[in-house]
Amino acid sequence: MCIALFTWRGAKVVKICPGILYKQTVYSTTMRTFIVVGHKATISPNFSLEDIPGTSGRLDILCRCINGTFVLSHGIRHDVQIYLILLGGEKPKILWIRGDDLKHLNPDERTTAALLKKALALEAGPEWTKSTPGIFVRSGGLSEMVESIKALGSNLKYLREDGADIRDAALPDSSSFILGDHVGMTPEEESLLKDAGAEIISVGLVSLHVDHCIVIINNELDRREKKSVT
């Protein structure tokens, strides 16, 4: 059994082998964090890599979100993480992808979907189970995700067209950006986010694809980081 305890950016983390229960002592809120709700995204690995949009509940949209989160021209971002909430099944699941130890990620959707397929084949309980390097799975939905993130004092930012302009918004390091998929958030989900104190922000008045929104947010944060060191 390969087990290692280490501290990364102030967060104590336990790393273990694939398929072994992964107990994280602290969610990291010092990494850029994205949370995307896939309302129809399958919780089953039984979808076809030859027809991802037609057999997976539009898991292809979430694959593009992963690429928008991590992929650079000649590498990937290592200071970012994304949580994908899959609601296309009786028992929702959450996939967690972390850039600090993520491997085998390529820009094409098929390869990304294959990594998610492997993770979805594992049993999902209330604790994280590691699939491949940087990819984990557990049971749960939006309420569990928000509760976990809020417990650490994370600043929730909900992306919606009528929100405050992101260029004028305060974006502390502890910010977690919550986005809906092509379906959009339900009134119940919006009520949950409101009760959790989420601030509504926007990348513009025109509706964009969720992965494009993630790219814009990354760009905005990149620009702010550059200004802070010059």
Buried (B, 14 or more C-beta within 10 A) or exposed (E): EEEEEEEBEEBEBBBBEBEBBBEBEEBBBEBBBBBBBBBBBBBBEEBEEEEBEEBBBBBBBBBBBBBBBBBEEEEBBBBBBBBBBBBBBEEBBBBBBBBBBBEEBEEEBEBBBBBBBBBBBBEBEEEBBBBBBBBBBBBBBBBBBBEBBBEBEBBBBBBBEEBBEBEEBEBEBBBBBBBBBEEEBBEEBBEBBEEBEBBBBBBEEEEBBBBEBBBBBBEBBEEEEEEEEE
